[in-house]
Amino acid sequence: MERKVRDRIQEAVQAYGWEHCLLDAVSYGSGHINDMYLLTLGFSGDSGAGQRKDGRKVILQKMNQKVFRKPEDFYQSGVIFGKFQGMLADYPAETLHETIKGFHDTRARFENFRKAVREDVCGRAALVEEEISFIMAREEMTDKLWNLEKTGKIPLRVTHNDTKLNNVMIDDRTGQGLCVMDLDTVMPGLSVHDFGDSVRFGVSTAAEDEPDLSRVSCDLELFDIYTKGFLEGCQGRLTPQEVELFPMGAKVMTFECGMRFLTDYLEGDHYFKIHRPDHNLDRCRTQLKLVQDMEKKWEIMEQIVRKRSVG
């Protein structure tokens, strides 16, 4: 361990006011954002040949300040996109023009994907059998949200449809969210689509095209932060059923995006711009890894939404 790092750890130990001295410090865990260390502490009398390595053990975590300035921005984006939903809750969404027909028609996206697999125009299907099977096994998810709208269980809403952090104007001085930008894709849709696309883009611990899938996971702290902001912005204008479906919105939007990337890969990369071979395949795999991780963390995601909806 570098002397500089060890000195900073020693400063932290002293700052806690413990009646112990630092005997040992080793890197701990496999996180990608914060640094963690396993410390072995001894009593101040332990020194020289008499030092013991069996003292108290504690975990010390160094927060990544650059990353955790971004969760504040993510929270502000949740507030602003929530306000967008709240302010337009009474607007007759069915009167809006559908800018991109079938943009979040997940069933239609699935049928396009199935066609791409069947035709296999580039001879790539055999290379991605695992990804194809993953998507095929989740076909039932493709109709879930729209079926709820068709049966009147959730309402049609005015939706932004590009709810990324870079489409929110944030005041440089105060850090407060000001307004939503980039309104060219505003059209009828589902509130959980807007919520879910923000989560898909914002809670991943890695870039959208990260080749190393071990770096990709759903950050539950960021999910919690965004959920909190979105609900505060909505100010109670969404139905309980819509709020309950937040995790499903996140999962469906991530699944849909991964499916679109794989469809483009199978068809020869003609839709999404690529900057290297297999770029769309890398994008697909990150999204499917996120879906898989969301499924593992499903109960916790639901608990977070319940907690925030009554908070």
LOFI-705783 format. One record per residue (C-alpha): chain; x, z, y; residue number from 0. Coordinates in nm, 4 decimals, padded with zeros to 6 digits, always signed. Each point is the difference from the previous one (the first is absolute). Example, Ala and Ser with C-alpha at 12.3 -4.5 7.8 and 13.67 -1.06 7.14 Angstrom:
REM residues 2
   kette       east         up      north    nr
       A   +01.2300   +00.7800   -00.4500     0
       A   +00.1370   -00.0660   +00.3440     1
//
This chain:
REM residues 311
   kette       east         up      north    nr
       A   +00.0000   +00.0000   +00.0000     0
       A   +00.1296   -00.0857   +00.3481     1
       A   +00.1326   +00.2941   +00.1963     2
       A   -00.2275   -00.0881   +00.2935     3
       A   -00.3093   +00.0197   -00.2223     4
       A   +00.1128   +00.3278   -00.1543     5
       A   +00.0615   +00.1475   +00.3455     6
       A   -00.3521   -00.0955   +00.1098     7
       A   -00.1425   +00.1597   -00.3134     8
       A   +00.1974   +00.3163   +00.0754     9
       A   -00.1454   +00.0028   +00.3522    10
       A   -00.3496   -00.0285   -00.1442    11
       A   +00.0612   +00.2904   -00.2394    12
       A   +00.1221   +00.2175   +00.2863    13
       A   -00.2931   -00.1033   +00.2199    14
       A   -00.2436   +00.1382   -00.2581    15
       A   +00.1605   +00.3420   +00.0392    16
       A   +00.0527   +00.0483   -00.3737    17
       A   +00.2346   +00.2739   -00.1134    18
       A   +00.1662   -00.2495   -00.2255    19
       A   +00.2889   -00.2419   +00.0219    20
       A   +00.0091   -00.3563   -00.1254    21
       A   +00.1750   -00.0298   -00.3344    22
       A   -00.0941   -00.3530   -00.0963    23
       A   -00.2081   -00.2969   +00.1185    24
       A   -00.0881   -00.3156   -00.1927    25
       A   -00.2295   -00.2914   +00.0705    26
       A   -00.3372   +00.0430   -00.1671    27
       A   -00.2974   -00.2232   -00.0804    28
       A   -00.0477   -00.3744   +00.0411    29
       A   -00.2000   -00.0367   +00.3207    30
       A   +00.0477   -00.2991   +00.2281    31
       A   -00.0898   +00.1593   +00.3338    32
       A   +00.1330   +00.3557   +00.0277    33
       A   +00.3281   +00.1507   -00.1270    34
       A   -00.0309   +00.2967   -00.2370    35
       A   +00.2650   +00.2408   -00.1213    36
       A   +00.0068   +00.2713   -00.2646    37
       A   +00.1836   +00.2989   +00.1445    38
       A   +00.1541   +00.2866   -00.1897    39
       A   +00.0261   +00.3128   +00.2123    40
       A   +00.1958   +00.3185   -00.0602    41
       A   +00.0235   +00.3328   +00.1750    42
       A   +00.2337   +00.0233   +00.2943    43
       A   +00.2310   +00.2195   -00.2019    44
       A   +00.0632   -00.2740   -00.2549    45
       A   +00.3316   -00.1621   +00.0841    46
       A   +00.3193   -00.1298   -00.1540    47
       A   +00.0377   +00.0434   -00.3711    48
       A   -00.3065   +00.2197   -00.0074    49
       A   -00.2414   -00.2763   +00.1102    50
       A   -00.2964   -00.0375   -00.2304    51
       A   -00.1895   -00.3256   -00.0522    52
       A   -00.3115   +00.1720   -00.1257    53
       A   -00.1409   +00.1033   +00.3377    54
       A   -00.3329   -00.0905   +00.1554    55
       A   -00.0878   -00.3712   -00.0141    56
       A   -00.2006   -00.1685   +00.2757    57
       A   -00.0974   -00.3534   +00.0941    58
       A   +00.0944   -00.1195   +00.3492    59
       A   -00.1632   -00.3148   +00.1362    60
       A   +00.1231   -00.1991   +00.2971    61
       A   -00.2874   -00.1868   +00.1632    62
       A   +00.0643   -00.3619   +00.0961    63
       A   -00.0907   +00.0092   +00.3695    64
       A   -00.0108   -00.3787   +00.0366    65
       A   -00.2541   -00.0340   -00.2790    66
       A   -00.2133   +00.2920   +00.1138    67
       A   -00.0372   -00.1398   +00.3505    68
       A   -00.1726   -00.2943   -00.1738    69
       A   -00.2642   +00.2198   -00.1756    70
       A   -00.1095   +00.1123   +00.3527    71
       A   -00.0469   -00.3683   +00.0943    72
       A   -00.1829   -00.0535   -00.3289    73
       A   -00.2349   +00.2870   +00.0849    74
       A   -00.0653   -00.1521   +00.3426    75
       A   -00.0772   -00.3365   -00.1600    76
       A   -00.2511   +00.1769   -00.2255    77
       A   -00.1695   +00.1542   +00.3031    78
       A   -00.0222   -00.3339   +00.1806    79
       A   -00.1269   -00.2007   -00.2982    80
       A   -00.2456   +00.2819   -00.0685    81
       A   -00.1219   -00.0231   +00.3607    82
       A   -00.0416   -00.3736   -00.0487    83
       A   -00.2387   +00.0741   -00.2873    84
       A   -00.1772   +00.2782   +00.1890    85
       A   -00.0552   -00.2004   +00.3186    86
       A   -00.1415   -00.2980   -00.1905    87
       A   -00.2011   +00.1942   -00.2572    88
       A   -00.3322   -00.1161   +00.1483    89
       A   +00.1023   -00.3603   +00.0611    90
       A   -00.1887   -00.2509   -00.2209    91
       A   +00.2945   -00.1202   -00.2051    92
       A   -00.2030   -00.2734   -00.1681    93
       A   -00.0199   -00.1855   +00.3326    94
       A   +00.3780   -00.0497   +00.0140    95
       A   +00.1699   -00.3227   -00.1021    96
       A   +00.1998   +00.0227   -00.3224    97
       A   +00.3394   -00.1065   +00.1344    98
       A   +00.1569   -00.0434   -00.3442    99
       A   -00.2655   -00.0558   -00.2622   100
       A   +00.0355   +00.2280   -00.3003   101
       A   +00.3060   +00.1732   +00.1442   102
       A   -00.0583   +00.3187   -00.1999   103
       A   -00.2170   -00.1454   -00.2729   104
       A   +00.2059   +00.1598   -00.2740   105
       A   -00.2048   -00.1645   -00.2755   106
       A   +00.0707   -00.3457   +00.1445   107
       A   +00.3674   +00.0907   +00.0325   108
       A   -00.0027   +00.1009   -00.3667   109
       A   -00.1554   -00.3297   -00.1064   110
       A   +00.2664   -00.1888   +00.1982   111
       A   +00.2639   +00.2066   -00.1759   112
       A   -00.1511   -00.0694   -00.3425   113
       A   -00.0025   -00.3728   +00.0795   114
       A   +00.3665   +00.0134   +00.1044   115
       A   +00.0896   +00.1682   -00.3288   116
       A   -00.1976   -00.2522   -00.2020   117
       A   +00.1444   -00.3073   +00.1729   118
       A   +00.3547   +00.1417   +00.0315   119
       A   +00.1133   -00.2967   +00.2097   120
       A   +00.3563   +00.1305   +00.0401   121
       A   +00.0473   +00.1279   -00.3544   122
       A   +00.0487   +00.3557   +00.1197   123
       A   -00.2779   +00.1860   -00.1822   124
       A   +00.2180   +00.0851   -00.3006   125
       A   +00.2446   +00.1753   +00.2340   126
       A   -00.2624   +00.2384   +00.1355   127
       A   -00.2124   +00.0897   -00.3015   128
       A   +00.0220   +00.3718   +00.0789   129
       A   -00.1271   -00.0481   +00.3559   130
       A   -00.2769   -00.2327   -00.1190   131
       A   -00.1147   +00.2535   -00.2591   132
       A   +00.0030   +00.2793   +00.2595   133
       A   -00.2343   -00.1957   +00.2269   134
       A   -00.2256   -00.1268   -00.2777   135
       A   -00.0493   +00.3548   -00.1280   136
       A   -00.1443   +00.1026   +00.3371   137
       A   -00.2558   -00.2776   +00.0415   138
       A   -00.2867   +00.2517   +00.0301   139
       A   +00.1479   +00.1192   +00.3287   140
       A   -00.0529   -00.3371   +00.1700   141
       A   -00.3789   +00.0376   +00.0448   142
       A   -00.0192   +00.3716   +00.0586   143
       A   -00.0111   +00.0246   +00.3796   144
       A   -00.2091   -00.3067   +00.0770   145
       A   -00.2534   +00.0968   -00.2654   146
       A   -00.0509   +00.3275   +00.1852   147
       A   -00.0656   -00.1919   +00.3220   148
       A   -00.2397   -00.2404   -00.1705   149
       A   -00.2024   +00.2883   -00.1426   150
       A   -00.0168   +00.1739   +00.3382   151
       A   +00.2214   +00.2948   -00.0952   152
       A   +00.2538   -00.0740   +00.2730   153
       A   -00.0629   -00.1983   +00.3207   154
       A   +00.1484   -00.3232   +00.1271   155
       A   +00.2324   +00.0809   +00.2901   156
       A   +00.1968   -00.1684   +00.2747   157
       A   +00.3532   -00.0060   -00.1411   158
       A   +00.3388   -00.0800   +00.1500   159
       A   +00.1579   -00.1306   -00.3206   160
       A   +00.3631   +00.0371   +00.1079   161
       A   +00.0351   +00.3753   +00.0378   162
       A   +00.3768   +00.0278   +00.0103   163
       A   +00.1866   +00.2395   +00.2246   164
       A   +00.1356   -00.2881   +00.2098   165
       A   -00.3559   -00.0895   +00.1035   166
       A   -00.0463   +00.3283   +00.1855   167
       A   +00.1236   +00.0486   +00.3569   168
       A   +00.1715   +00.3384   +00.0332   169
       A   +00.1031   +00.1557   +00.3315   170
       A   +00.3813   +00.0233   +00.0098   171
       A   -00.0117   +00.3086   +00.2212   172
       A   -00.2690   +00.2110   -00.1654   173
       A   +00.0067   -00.1411   -00.3541   174
       A   -00.3799   -00.0278   +00.0093   175
       A   -00.1834   -00.2965   -00.1503   176
       A   -00.1731   -00.2087   +00.2656   177
       A   -00.1839   -00.2923   -00.1559   178
       A   -00.0224   -00.2533   -00.2814   179
       A   +00.1590   -00.3418   +00.0505   180
       A   -00.0120   -00.3371   -00.1780   181
       A   -00.3748   -00.0520   -00.0298   182
       A   -00.0012   -00.3525   -00.1436   183
       A   -00.1057   +00.1215   -00.3473   184
       A   -00.2845   +00.2278   +00.1135   185
       A   -00.3001   -00.0847   -00.2197   186
       A   -00.2555   +00.1560   -00.2344   187
       A   +00.1486   +00.2136   -00.2761   188
       A   +00.0244   +00.3492   -00.1409   189
       A   +00.1462   +00.3016   +00.1771   190
       A   +00.1987   +00.0880   -00.3124   191
       A   +00.1725   -00.3397   +00.0197   192
       A   +00.1457   +00.0924   +00.3386   193
       A   +00.0924   +00.3485   -00.1174   194
       A   +00.1459   -00.1311   -00.3248   195
       A   +00.2158   -00.2692   +00.1561   196
       A   +00.1610   +00.2533   +00.2347   197
       A   +00.0754   +00.2253   -00.2943   198
       A   +00.1358   -00.2866   -00.2105   199
       A   +00.2429   -00.0921   +00.2741   200
       A   +00.0805   +00.3437   +00.1352   201
       A   +00.0366   +00.2468   -00.2878   202
       A   +00.2516   -00.1918   -00.2081   203
       A   +00.3423   +00.1623   -00.0178   204
       A   +00.1660   -00.3416   -00.0058   205
       A   -00.0226   -00.3422   +00.1610   206
       A   -00.2712   -00.2416   -00.1091   207
       A   +00.2585   -00.2217   -00.1701   208
       A   +00.2296   +00.2712   -00.1437   209
       A   +00.1564   -00.1314   -00.3252   210
       A   +00.0834   +00.3512   -00.1259   211
       A   -00.3348   +00.1330   -00.1196   212
       A   +00.1405   +00.3490   -00.0515   213
       A   -00.0121   +00.0307   +00.3787   214
       A   -00.3711   -00.0834   +00.0198   215
       A   -00.2645   +00.2723   -00.0033   216
       A   -00.3087   +00.1193   +00.1877   217
       A   +00.1005   +00.2714   +00.2471   218
       A   -00.2843   +00.2531   -00.0158   219
       A   +00.1091   +00.1689   +00.3213   220
       A   -00.0395   -00.3278   +00.1866   221
       A   -00.3346   -00.0582   -00.1725   222
       A   -00.1125   +00.3412   +00.1206   223
       A   +00.1231   -00.0656   +00.3551   224
       A   -00.1798   -00.3338   +00.0245   225
       A   -00.3215   +00.1338   -00.1531   226
       A   -00.0013   +00.2827   +00.2531   227
       A   +00.0485   -00.2387   +00.2928   228
       A   -00.2544   -00.2552   -00.1195   229
       A   -00.2733   +00.2579   -00.0498   230
       A   +00.0691   +00.1600   +00.3369   231
       A   -00.0289   -00.3405   +00.1629   232
       A   -00.3250   -00.0848   -00.1805   233
       A   -00.1618   +00.3206   +00.1301   234
       A   -00.2497   +00.0168   -00.2847   235
       A   -00.1336   -00.3551   +00.0378   236
       A   +00.0730   -00.1000   -00.3610   237
       A   -00.2288   +00.0936   -00.2888   238
       A   +00.1129   +00.2616   -00.2554   239
       A   +00.0114   -00.2745   -00.2639   240
       A   +00.2381   -00.2094   +00.2106   241
       A   +00.2331   +00.2943   +00.0507   242
       A   -00.0090   +00.0845   -00.3695   243
       A   +00.1133   -00.3570   -00.0737   244
       A   +00.3186   +00.0215   +00.2091   245
       A   +00.2284   +00.0251   -00.3071   246
       A   -00.1805   -00.2925   -00.1626   247
       A   +00.0400   -00.2040   +00.3178   248
       A   +00.3743   +00.0661   -00.0072   249
       A   +00.0276   -00.0929   -00.3661   250
       A   -00.2126   -00.3154   +00.0230   251
       A   +00.1807   -00.1297   +00.3085   252
       A   +00.3402   +00.0588   -00.1603   253
       A   -00.1158   -00.1624   -00.3236   254
       A   -00.1439   -00.2980   +00.1877   255
       A   +00.3207   -00.0528   +00.1948   256
       A   +00.2150   +00.0165   -00.3124   257
       A   -00.2308   -00.2468   -00.1713   258
       A   +00.0279   -00.2414   +00.2945   259
       A   +00.3809   +00.0181   -00.0063   260
       A   +00.0053   -00.0745   -00.3740   261
       A   -00.2492   -00.2842   +00.0398   262
       A   +00.2255   -00.1597   +00.2616   263
       A   +00.3039   +00.0475   -00.2231   264
       A   -00.1778   -00.1742   -00.2882   265
       A   -00.1114   -00.2856   +00.2252   266
       A   +00.3460   -00.0669   +00.1427   267
       A   +00.0244   +00.2261   +00.3078   268
       A   -00.2041   -00.2239   +00.2275   269
       A   -00.1933   +00.2638   +00.1976   270
       A   +00.2247   +00.2953   +00.0843   271
       A   +00.3366   -00.0769   +00.1565   272
       A   +00.2903   +00.0906   -00.2258   273
       A   +00.3653   +00.0615   +00.0861   274
       A   +00.1507   +00.0152   -00.3472   275
       A   -00.0858   -00.1013   -00.3570   276
       A   -00.2652   +00.2240   -00.1563   277
       A   -00.0848   +00.1507   +00.3397   278
       A   -00.3731   -00.0089   -00.0727   279
       A   +00.0612   +00.1501   -00.3422   280
       A   +00.1865   +00.2919   +00.1566   281
       A   -00.2900   +00.0459   +00.2425   282
       A   -00.2488   -00.0074   -00.2855   283
       A   +00.1929   +00.2567   -00.1978   284
       A   +00.0189   +00.2493   +00.2862   285
       A   -00.3770   -00.0179   +00.0436   286
       A   -00.0712   +00.0425   -00.3693   287
       A   +00.2438   +00.2919   -00.0146   288
       A   -00.1932   +00.1586   +00.2878   289
       A   -00.3290   -00.0518   -00.1862   290
       A   +00.1511   +00.1633   -00.3068   291
       A   +00.1279   +00.2929   +00.2053   292
       A   -00.3373   +00.0430   +00.1710   293
       A   -00.1636   +00.0174   -00.3412   294
       A   +00.2393   +00.2797   -00.0993   295
       A   -00.0763   +00.1877   +00.3229   296
       A   -00.3721   -00.0796   +00.0069   297
       A   -00.1349   +00.3528   -00.0214   298
       A   +00.2312   +00.1186   +00.2766   299
       A   -00.1043   -00.2907   +00.2241   300
       A   -00.3644   +00.0907   -00.0543   301
       A   +00.0747   +00.3656   +00.0754   302
       A   +00.1720   -00.0982   +00.3253   303
       A   -00.3017   -00.2038   +00.1115   304
       A   -00.2402   +00.2836   -00.0858   305
       A   +00.2161   +00.2478   +00.1885   306
       A   +00.0213   -00.2180   +00.3095   307
       A   -00.3682   -00.0951   -00.0029   308
       A   -00.1069   +00.3637   +00.0339   309
       A   +00.2883   +00.1108   +00.2196   310
//
